[in-house]
Amino acid sequence: MERNHVAAIGITMIILGSIALVAFWNPAPAPDVRIGYLSKDIHQLALRVALENGYFEREGIVVELVQYGNGAQEMDGFAGGQIDMGYLGVAPALTKRLNQDIMITILAAANLEGSAIMVLKSEFDAGHVTSISDLFGKGVYQPGPSTVQNFLLRLALNQSGLSYDDIIPRSTTSISTMADSLTPEDPAFIAWEPFNALAEYQNKAVPLVLSGDIWPRHPCCVVAAENTFISNHPDIVEEVVQIHQEASDWIVTHPTEAIAIAIDWLEMDETPVTTAFNRVIFDYNVNVTGIEMYLNFLISQDLIINVPSSISQFLDGFINSTYIEDPLLCC
């Protein structure tokens, strides 16, 4: 019996050694492109659809995915050489491109709308907080100063006759815990989908205002690439953008199947995922006018340190939509 046990151990060691040897001599292929994205952000569903539908594999592109908590962190990923391309919000892309000289270019849009200011359900039901003006002097959770959500919160406050100084900003990068952090003193948060729909589904919070009501069809997430990578690998950049366009079109024409992919990816029930899906407009066309409005607002709020001398000239270099408009002209 003991002899058999020793033999079994020996066979196991041989098998494990063989596996390790095979892995050594046959390493995983190096990625053609490293793509950043935000954790469980339904705005960036096109990336997941492209993976699930095998678009990258079909084109022979090896992709490495890198996950971030928010767009500001992803911009730091660009700066640190961690990623070559990425899905992120336009506000952090603008802010960190100018303030920290992180050289990226926007190539396509990922979505429009898809955020909301949410309020603690018990405070809403009691009539204590039923409008933006009721947030005066109260704490509001938001994912950071260089985010689209922070921009939308400032815009909503301005529209209600308040300023950012009239609330108590509670900054957190943990979007998934915002709903659980709400109290009568800190009754609201702003986040991207699906976290708003999930909080509503769980009866923790209700929408105070959807971002589409703050600014209809506002730009949100974009697809960007690091400038050196664009120069050195224009063919890969073109293919990735075209795959993004194909995946976005597929989402629009196959909503049921797209929601099923989102349910699996987000690991949430069908109801909140469907609610979130219906609050997002999946559109790859870049809204240059909207991005210019973002930039002017960020400047007016003193969030841009290095203000460009010419807004239009800066945006002409910062946005390159030729990959979407005519891929044959981009390279």
N, C-alpha and C positions, 0 to 999 in steps of 0.2 A: 504493500500500500504506500509506504514511504517512498519507495523507488518510483512509483507511478506519479506521486505528487511532485517529486523533484523533476521528473521528465516533463510534466505539464508546465512547470515554471520555466524550464529551459525552452520549450516550444513557444511559450508566450513571449519570452524575451527575444527569441529569434524573429517572431512575427513583428513585434514592436520595432525592433532594429531595422527590419526590412522596410517598414512603413516610413521610418525616419530617413532611411537612405533614399527611398524613392522621392520623398519630399525635398531632400537636399539636392538631388540631381534633376528634379523636375519642379522648380519653384513656380509659384503663381506668377503669371505674366505681369509685368509692370503696367500700371494704368496709363492709358493714352491721355486721360484727363481726370483731374480731381475736382469733383463738384460739391460745393457746400449747399446746405439747405437748412431750414429751421425745423426744429423738432415738432412733429405732429401738427403741421400747419397745412390745413386743407387748401389754402391759397396756392400751394405749390404741388397740387395734385398731379399736374402734367408730368412732373419728374417721375412720380411713382407709376403713372400709367405707362410711360415710356419704358420703364424697367419691366413691368408686368407683361406688357405686350411684346417685349423682345426687340424693341426698335434699335437699341444700341448694339445688341448682339447681331442683329441682321446686318448692320453696317460695319461690323467688325471692330467696334470701338469698345475698349476695355475701360470701364468707369470705376473709380473709387469714390465713395460717398463719405462726406464729412459732415457731421451734425452739429448745429449750434443752437444756443438757447434763444438768441435774438439777432437782429441784423447788425447791431453794433459789434457784437462778438464775431460775427462772420466777417465783417470788414477788417477786424484785427487778424482774422485768419488769412485774408488776402495779404495784409501787411507782413505777416510772419512766414509767407511762402507755403502755407498749408494747403491752399486750394488754387486752382487755375480759373474756374468759373463758379458761379453760384446763383442761387435763388434767394433774394432778400428784399426787404422793403426799400423803397426809393428814398425815404428820408434819411436813414443811416448811410445809404450809399452817397447821397449828396453831402451830408454833414462831414463825414470822415474823408471823403475825397478832397474837400476843400480845406478843412481844418488840420488834417494830418497828412495831406498830400499822398493819399493812398491811390495809386494810379490804376483805376479801373474804368471800363466803358460799358454803358448800358446798351444792350443789343436787342432786347425784346421786352415786352410786358408779360407778366404772368397772370395778373388778374386785376379786376376793379372791385372796389367796395370790399365787404367781408369782415368788418370790425363792428364793435358796439360798445356803448357805455352801459354797464350793467349796475343794478342797485340791489341791495339786500332785500329779499322778498318781503320780510316782515316789516321793514321800514316803508316799503312801497304800499303794502296793504294797509298799513296804519295811517297812510296819508302824510307821512313825515317827509318823504323824498319822492316826489312825483314829477319833478322837472329839473333841468340843469341848474336853474337859479337856486334850488333847494340845497345845492352842494356847497353853498357859501360857508366857509369856516370848517368844512368837513374834510376828512381824509379820503383821497382817491388813489387807488393802486394803479400804476402804469409801468410798462416794461422798460422804461429808461428814456432819457432826454433825446437820444438820437434814433427815435423810432417813429414810424408812421402813426402809431396809436397816440404818442405824446403830441404829435402835430394835430391830430383830429380832436384831442381833448382840449387843446388850446383854442382851436377854431370854434368848437362848440361853446366854450366858456365865453369867448368874445361875442358870439352870436346872441348869447343870453344876457349880455350886459355885464359880465364878470370878466376878470382876468385870471391868469394862472396864479397870481399872488393871492387871490381870494380863496383858494383852496389849500389843503395841506397835501402836497404830492407825496405819495408813498411809493418809492421806487423798489421794484423787485424784478428779477429776471426769471423767477419761477412762476410762469403763467399758470401752470396747472394747480397751484395752491391759492390763487387769488380769491376764488369764491369762498373757500374755507376761512380766509382771513378777515372777512367782512364783519363789522360790528356797527352798532348805531353811531359810533364816533367816526368810523372809517367805513361808510356804507356802500362805496362804489368802486368799480374798477373798469378799465378799458383794456380789451384784449382782442386778439384775432380769433377767427373761427378755427376749430369747432368748440373752443373753451366757453364761449358765450352760450351757445346752444346746449352744451352739456350742463352748465350751471342752471339753465332754465329747466332742462329735463329733470334735474335732480331737485327742483323746487328750492334752490338756494338763492337764486337771483332772477330778476326779470329785466328785460331791455328797457333802459331809460330812453335811449335813442340809438337807432342803427346808423352806421357811418354813411349809408346812402342817403339818409335824411339830413345829415350834417353837410354833406357835399355829394350830390348825385354823380354817380359814375366816376368817382375819384380814382386816380391811379394808386396802386398799392405796391404789390411785389413786382419785381423785375428780374430779368436774367442778365447778368453782367459777367465780364471776363477781365482778367488782369491784362494790362496793355502789352507787356512783353510776350505773354502767351499768345495773344492775338497776332502779334508780328511774326512769331516763330512757328505758329501752327494754325494758319488761317483756314486750312482745309478741315481740321478737326472742329474749330469754332463754327464754321459754316454748317457742318453736319449736325452738331449738337443743337444749334438754333433751329435748323429745319426739323429735327426730331421733336423739339419742343413745340413747334408749330403744328406738326402732325398730331401729337398727343393732345394738344389743346382743342383742335378740331374734333378729335375723337370723343373727348369729354362732352362737347356740345351735342354731338349727334348720337351718343350712346350714354345718356345720363344714368339709366338704370345700372348698366354695367360699371360705369364710373363710380357710382355710389357704392357698389359692392366692393370695388377695389379700395375705396376710402374706408369702408367699415373694417376691412381686414388690416389696413395700414394703421389706422388710428386706434384700433382695438376698442371701439365704442359700439353701443347699440345703434340699430338702424334709425331710430327716431331722431336723436340729436345730430347724427351725421347727415341725414336728409335735410333737416332744418338748416344746418350750416351750409350745405351744398347750395341750397336755394337762395342763400344770402350773398353768394359770391358770383361775380361775372367773370367767366374765364375768357380772356381776350389777350392775344399776343401783340396787338398793335400798340405802339408807344404813343402815349398822349403827351406830346411835347409841351403843349399849353398848360396842362395840369402840372407837369413837373416844374415848369417855370413858376407857377403859382406857389407850389411847395417852397421853392427856393426863395422867392420874395418874402413869403411868410416867415421862413426860418431866419432870414436877414432882419426882418422887422422885429423879431423876438430876441435879437442879439445872440442867436445860436450859431451863427457863422462868423468865425474870427477873420478868416482870409476872404473877404468879399471880393469877387472878381470885378475888374474894372468895366468889363462888358458882359452882361448876363447872356446875351444872345451868342456872343463868340464862345463863351465857356460851354454853353449847352451844345453848340455845334460840334465841339470836340468831345464832350462827355457822352453824347448819345449818337449811336451809329445804327440806324434802323435799316440799312441797306441789306443786311442779312435776311431780313423779313421781306422787304419790299422787292428786292431782286437779288437773289443769292449769286448770280453770275457776275454782278458788278462789285461785290464786296471785297474781292481779293485782287 
